[in-house]
């Protein structure tokens, strides 16, 4: 049996450092003759190509190549380097000719670093051996692609840019189209200005950004079609921002000021990240275009940008202006014409029943909602009776509400929070119109097993209630028995009152409230409960009390004082997470740590979770957190046995099945749950 001999790669001394910036092009070749890589002749061709590919990478000519496919009638390879399209395409053709294989180039496209990384570090076997240091040569190891989102933007003409600007009523973008047309250059030499786009709608922002970037590229104001959006969720990756800027020479960086993903542990570092982005935007201002995204009417973020970049970057701001009713009708009719909707009467009725003026992004939303219904009722009538899968909850303002909505599971909990906000907004409306209504009880009881997110939801609820005007501040005061019950006679009541004083205008969260119940009546715990009831009545309009604990034990707590139950308006049950929800939580935790699971690890984790949920008090979210932390510890121990220069990015960020160990758990769960 013939075996393939691996080509020996001679390690050259470190070649001179390439330019910091990279563009990546994928080339497809249609071969004139079929190459059978399993045949003796085919193997010889692959060995020859391997040697030439490695020699090419060692030429120190500013380009590197990776052949990802050579089989049958097709060859595909990725070329990295810098320059304009014609320069890189010409270099790709030169490399192909050097292989001396008969074939014609059928396709070539710029691709993202993300796609290149997936090609280079994929597990699929290639017929050709590539250079051992290809990841370093192509600058794929300088930063983690989990910290950003990358895409390729298509070229756009100035006429198309002007058309989008006029259509979306962005006057400054119309002026910019004129400036781009007047200042056409033969090659990229730097950026006279950078941009701010004020838009709270994701799709609308991306549409405007893409046409602007596409037009700048088409006018030689950009060298690359690559666009990278900074999306860091881990404080340890903040330093990688500079590597992103270095890699994006001639391309575009996008950063949302004042907007971060749902990750409370990272929230305090948002200012640090923003400051670091500002520093690099200034440092690379002539090499990389930066577009800052700010929410519409977000004056805090706008002032932050102005204070940091004043006199350091020239910035142009684009923002949609309100359209008149007539122009709004014209815009929505154009959208309907593009989708070939003949009867526009219902769509126009929806527009007329709303505001007198609209932003283009608002009209987009109205049209998209209508078009979904149009498809079900007119185009595909068999689906007419199929309703939306999710019921729209009452409108709740603020970023904390978005954070709550992103939490996995807890649908019943979310509904209670939303209904609470809606109800008290209704009371405010009564008050504004002179309709008097007594302030009802606002306090809550959270019941659920450990790890079901009771404390997390309470903290978010405080922020949500503040954002929506229910309370004065969103800083929750968390207390337990030790904070409320004193050791001596006469000291318990003052401690309880002090806790209420600190929680004025916010939420007083009493964790494990059942611990206040003593074995015998008349002890200090009873005094604490009686004082709590009294303070709840005295401060009902300024403090919300949330009691939290296990379901069965909280029933005994509620029976301790007859006035307690009547002062609690909402009972919120936090059920145990099911297997699917726990798996999603685990995947989210792994993603937030910029890691991934192997396929084998995915299966093992699911098996562990399936067993865990059958046990009493297994810990829910805490169990998952401990499982992930222990797996990372196992990863560290496993990789410590290898030399650091032999560890790939994939190994460094991938948890395998052996990293997960089933911990010891308690007895099987009794399914007859006590509740009230």
N, C-alpha and C positions, 0 to 999 in steps of 0.2 A: 504493500500500500504506500502510495507516494504521499509524503507530508510536505507541507509548505514551510519553507525556511524563512524565518523572520530576518528582514534586512538589518544589518548592523548599522546603527546610527552613531557616527562619530561625534562626540560632544565637542563642539567648537567652543572657544573661549567666548565669554559674553560679548555679543555683538554690540555695536554702538546703539544707544537708545534711539528708538524711533520717535517720530513726532507724537505728541501726546494724543492727538485726535485720530479718530477712526471713522471710516465709512465701510459698509459691508455690502457687497453685491453677490447675488447668486446667479450663476451661469448654467444654462442647460444646453447640451450639445446633442444633436441627432447624428448618431454614428452611421457611416456608410455600410459598414460590415458588422455583423453580430459578434460580440465577444462573449465566449463561454468561459467564465472565470474558473470553472471546475476542470477545464481541459488543461493539458500541459501547455499549449500555446497561450491560452488565456491567462494562466498563472504567470507566464513569462512577461506578458504585457503588463500585468498588475505590478510585478516586481520592478520593471523598468519605470513605470509611472511613479511608483513609490520613491525610487531613488531620485528622479528628477524633481518631484514635489519637495523632498527634503532639501535638496541642493538649492532649489529656488528660494526656500525660506531662509537659507543661510547666506544669500547674496547680499543682504544688508541694503536692499534697494528701496526700502520703505513700504514694501508690500509683502503680504503673507498669503498662503493658499491652503485650503483644506478640501480634499476630494471626498465627498460624502457618498458618491455612487459611481461605479463603473461596471456595468453589467448589461449584457444583451445589446440593445441598440441605443443606450442612453448613457451619458456621462454628466454628472452634476458636480460643480465645485463652488466654493465660497472664496472670494478674494477680498482681503481687507487692505485698506490704505487710505490715502487722502487725495483729494483733487476733485475736479468736476466730473460729471457723468462721462463725457467723451474721453477724458484722460484715463479713468478707471476701466471703461469698456475697452479702450485701446490696449491697456495693460493685460486685461483678461484675454483678449485675442492673441497677444504676444505669448502669454503663458501656454495657451492651448496649442499654438503652432509648435512650441518647443517640445510638446509631447509626441509629435510626429504620428498622430493617429488621424485617420481620414474621417472627417465629420464636419458638419456645419452648425454654427451657433444658432439655436432656435429661439432663445429667450434670455434676457438678462434684466434683473430688477434689484433695486436697493432694498435691503432687508434690515430688520432691527437687530441689535445686539442680543436681545432676548431670543430671537429665532436662531441666531448663530450659536448661542450657548447651548440651546436644545439640540442642535445638530452635532456640535462637537462633543458634548458630554452625554449624548444618548447612549443607551446600552446596545443599540443595534450594531452588529458587526459590519465593518466596511471592507470592501475587497482590496483597498489600498492602504498601506501603512503611512500615516502622516507624521509630521514632526512631533517629537515628544513635548516640545515647549510651545505648541501651537496656541494653547490658551493664553500664555504670557505674551507671545508675539502679537496676537489679535486683541490683547488688552481685555480679556474676558474675566480676569481674576481680580481686577482692581476694585470692584465694588459689587455688592449683592444686588441682583436684579429684582429681588423681592422688595427692595426699597423704592422701586419706581415702576411706572407703567410706560411702555414705549410703543410707538406706532410710526408708520410711514405715511406722510401726507402727500396726496397727489398734486401735481402742478396745476395752478389756476391762473387764468388770464386776468388782466386788469379789468376788462369789461365784466367778467363774472364777479369779481370782488365788488365792483361798483354796484352791480345789480343786487347782490345780497345786502349791501349797506343801505341802498335805497328802500329795498323791500322791508327790511327790519327797522327802518327809521333810525339809523345810527349816523347822524350828521357828520361827526368827526371821522368816521370810517370812509365816508364819501370823499372828504378832503384828503385823507391819507392815500386813497386810490389815485387822486390827482397828483399828489407829491411823488408817489412811486413812479408814475408814468413820466413825470418831468425829470426824475433823477435816475434814469436807467444807467446801469454800469455794465461793463464787459466782463467783469469778474468780481468775486467777493473780496472786499478789502476792509470791511468792518461795519459796525452798526452806529448810525448817527443818533438813533433813538431806540428806546425799548417801550413796552406797552403795558397798560393796565386794562383789563376787561372786567367791567362791573356787571355781573349776571349771576343770579342765584340758581338758575336752571341749568343742570348739567348738559343736556343735549344742546340747548341754545348756545352755551358757552363754547362747547366743542365745535359747533358749526362755524361760529364767528372766528375762532382761533384757527381752524383748519383752512378756511378760505384766505385768511390773512397770510398765514405761513406759506400756503401753496403759491400765492401771488408773489411773495417776496422771493421764493426759490426760483420761480419762473423768470423773475426779473434780475437774477444773479445777485440778489441781496442776501441770499443764503447759499451756502455751498452744499448742504445736505438736506434731504427730506425727512431726516430723523427728528422726532419730537419725543422728549422724555418728561414725564410728569413726576415730580418728587412726591413720594407716597410713603414716607418713613413712619413705621409704627413701633420702632424699638429705639430707645435712647442711645444704644451703643452703635447705631449706624449713622448718627448725625455727622460724624467726621467723613463719611463717604460722599457727602455732597460735593466736595472739591474734586474727587475722582470722577464724578458724573460730569461736572463741568469740563474737566480736562478731556474726557472721552468724546464730548459733544461739540468739539470745534466745528464751526460752520453750521451747526444745527440749532435747535431751540429747546430751552428749558421752560417748564411751566410749574408755578408754585401757587397754591391757594393760601392767601394770608388770612389767618384767623380760623382756618378750617382744618381739623385733624380727625382721624378716624376714632371710633369708639374704643378707647384704651385708657382707662383712668390712670394707670401707672405711668403713662407717658404725657398726660395732659400738662403737668408742671414744666415739661421740657419744651413746650410749644414755642415759647419765647426764645429759647436757646436755638432751636432749629431755624426759626424765622430770621434771627440775627445772623446765623451762619450763611443762610441763603443770600441775605442782603450783601454780606461781605464778598461772597463769590460772584454775585451778579456784578458788583463793582469791579472786582479783580479781572473778570473775563469779559468785560463789557464790549470790547472790540472783537472778541472771538466767538462769543455765544450770545444769541438773542434770548432775553428773558421776558416772559409774559407773566405778569402777576394777575391772579384771579381774586377779585373781591366781590363779596355778596352785594346785591343791589341795596343801596341805602345803608351799607355798613360803614358808618363814619369812623368808627374806632379803628378798623383795619386801614381805611384810607389815610387817616392821620398817622398811623404807624408807618406806612410806606413813605409818606411825605417827610416825616421827621427823620427817618433813617437815610433816605436817598436824595434829599434836597441838595442841589448843587453838585451831586455826584453822578447822577444818571439823568439824562433827558427822557422824560416819560410822556407818552400820549395816552389819554384815557378814552376808552370807547364805552358808551352806555346807550342802551335803547331809550328813545324818547317815547312818551305816550302818543298813541295814534288817536286821531279823532274818530268818531263813529263811522264817518264816510270812508276814511282810509282803512279802518279795521274791517269794514265790509268788503272792500276791494281785496284786502290781503287774504281773508278767509275764502273768498271766491276763487282766487288764484290757486290756493291749496286744493280746493275742490276740483278745479279744472285739471290740475296735474294728476289727480286720482280718477279723472273721468267720471265725476259724480254729476249727473245731469240736473237733478232737482236739488236746489240749494236752500229751499224755503225753511226746512226744519233747522238746518245749520244756522241760518240767519236769525231765526227766532231765538235760538239759544244765545246768540250774540246780543240781540236786542234786549233780552231779559236781564242782562247783567249790567255792567258799568257803562258809562258814556264814553270812556276812554280805556284803551288797553295797551299793554306792552305786547310786542310780537311774540315773546315766549309764552305769554298768557293765552294768546290766540292759538298758538301751537298746541297747548294742552287741551283747549276746548275742542279743537279739530280732531286731535288724536282720540279723545274720548268718544266723539261722535263717529269717527271712522270705524272704530272697533265695533260699535253697535250697528253701523251701516253694513259691515261685512256679514254680521250674523243675521240681520233681518232682510237684506236685499240680495246679497251675492250668494250667501250660503244659508238659506232659510231653514234648513234642517237643524241649525244650531240656535234658532231664534229663542227657544225657551231655556237655553243654558245660561245661568246667571254667573256673575263674577264669583270667583272662589273666595274672595276676601271682602268682608263687610267693612265699609269705610267708617272709621271711628270718629267721634266728635273732634273738631279742630283743637289741637293743643299746640301752643307755641313754645319755641325755645329748643336749644340743642339737646338739653337733657331728655326731652321727650323723644328725640331721634335716637338717643342712646338706649332708652328703655325699649323702644320699638325694635331695635337691632338685637336685643337679648333673645336667646334661643328659648323656645317654649313660653311658659307663663302667659298664655293667651288670656286666661280668665283674670289674672292679676292686672294685666294691661287694661282690660276693659273697665275694671273698677276704678283705676286711676283716671282714665279718660272720662268716665261718667261723673266722677267727683269734680273734675275741672269744669265740665259742661254744666253741672248743676249749680256750682257757685258763680259761674259766669252769668247764669240766668238770674240769680239773686241780685247781682250787680245791675243787671238790666232793669229789674223791678225797682231798685233803688233810684236809678237815674230817671225813671219815669214817675217817681213819687208813689209807687205802689209798695206799701210797707209789708214786710214779712219778718218774723222773728228769726234770728240766726239759729239754725238747727245745730245739733251736735256734729262735730267734724272728726272726732277721734276714730281710730281704727284698731283692729286686732289682726295681726298676721300669725297664722298657724301653719306649721310645716316642719318637717324633719330637718336635721342639720344639712347644710350645704345646698339649700333650695333657694338661695339668693334673697332671703328676707331683708338682711341688712343693706345689701346693695340696692334693692328696690326702694327701701326707705330713704336712702341718701339721694337717689334720683328723684323720688317723689318730692323731697324738700325743694330741690332746684326747679322742678316742673311747677310746683305750686307758686314759687316766687316769680318765675317767668310769666305766669298767667295771673298774677296779682292776688292770689289767695292769701299769701303771707308776705311779711316784709323782707325777710332774708332767707336764703337757702342753705344756711349752715345748720346742720342737724346736731342736736345734743344727745349723745349716746350715754346711757347710764345702766347700771345693774343694781343688784341688791346692796352691794358694798357702798354704792354711792348714795343710797337712800335710807338705809337702816343703820342707826347708831348703836353704840354699845351701852349707852346709859339712858336713863329715863329723862325725857324732855328734850332729847337731842335729835330724834328722828324727824319730827315735824319740821323743824328749821332746815334740815338737810333736803327734805322734799321741796319745800318752798324755794330754796336756793336753786334747785335744779329747774324748777318752773321759771324762775327769774332769768336764768341763763338762756332758757329756750324761748323767751318772749319773742314773738314775731316769727317763730319757726316751728320745728317739730321736735318734740321730746320723745326719743326712742328708748323704750324700756325693754331691754333684751332679757330673755328668760324670766319674764314677769312672774311666772308661777313660783319662782324661788322666794317671793315675798310672803308666801303662805307658810306660817309656822305650824308645828305639830300640835300646839295647844292654842286656844283662843286667848286673846288679851295680851299677846306679846308684841314686840316691837314691829314685826311684820304687819300685824293688823293696824297698828298706828300709821304705818307708811301707806297702806292701802286706803284707809279712811281719809288721810290728808290728801292723797292723790285725787280721790273723788271730789273732795272739797275744792281743790285748786282747779280741777277740770271745769267745775261749774263757774268759779270766779273768773277764770281766764279763757272762757270758751271762745271768745272772739279774737284772741291774740295768740293762742298756742294750740297746736294739734298734737295729741298724744297718740303714739303708736305702741301697742303692747305686742310683744313677739314671744313665741315659744312653741313647744311641742303640742300637737292637737289635744291629746288626752289630758295632759297636765294643765292646759289653759282652761279647760272646763271647770276644774276645781277652783282655779283662780277666779273665774267669773262668778262662781257661787258665793265667794267669800263676802261680798258686799252687795246688797240688793240694788244700790243705786249705780253700780258700775255698768251693768249691761245696758241700761237706758241711756247712758252717756256715750255709748259707742255706736257710731252710725254705720260703719262698714266692717264686715267680717271678710277677710281675704284669705283664702286657702291656697297655700303653696304646695302643690302635689309633688311627689317624687318625680324626677326626670325619667323618661323612658329610655330604652336602649338607643334609639335613633337620636334623641336630643342630646344624650351624653356624648355620643360619637361626634356630633356637630360641635359641641362645646370643646371637646378635645382637639378637633381639627382647627378650631379657631385659636386655641391656646398655642398650638404648634405653629400656626401661621404667624401669630404675633411675635413669636420668638425667631421668625425668619427661618423656619425649618420645614421639613416635609416628612411624610411617612412612606416607607417602601410598601409595595403591594402586599408582601408577606406580613408586614407590621400592621397594615390595615385589618387584615383578617384576624390576627391575634388579638388586637385591641377590641374588635367587635365581640370575640369570644369571651374576653375578660369582662367586658361590660355586661354581656348577657348573663354571666354567672353572678356578678356583683349585685344586680338589681333584685335578685332573688333573696338577698340576705337582709336581715334587720339592721337599720342604722348604718348602711354602708358608706354614707357620707355624701352622696350625690355629687355636686360640683367640686367639693373638697377632695373627694376620692379621685376625680379626674385630674385635678391640679397636682395632687401627690403622685399620681401615676406618671404624668408628664415629667415632673421634676426628677423622679427616680430614673426615668428612661434617659434623660439628659445626663444624669450622673453616670449611668452605665455607658453611654456614648463616650463621655470623657475618659472613663477608665479604659474602654476598648481602644480608643485612638491614641492613648498615652503610650501604648506598646509599639507604635509606629513612629518613624522619623517624620517630623513636620513637613519636610519637603516632598514626602511621598504621599501626603494626604491631599486628595482633590477637594474642590469646593463641594462636589456632590456628597462625598463621604462626610464632610464637615457639617453638612446641614441635613443629613438624612438619618432618621431613626429607623432601625431595622427591628425585626421581630424579637431577636434576642435581647434587645434593650428593655423590653416590657416584661415584667414579672408579676404574676398574680399574687397580690398580698393576701395575708391571712384575714379572713372575714368571720363575722359572727354567725349565729344560727340563722336558719332559713326564716324568711319573713312570714308573719302571721297575716293572712289576707283580710281578716275581720278587723278592719280599722275602726277605732272609736272616734266619733266626731260629734259636732253639734250644729 
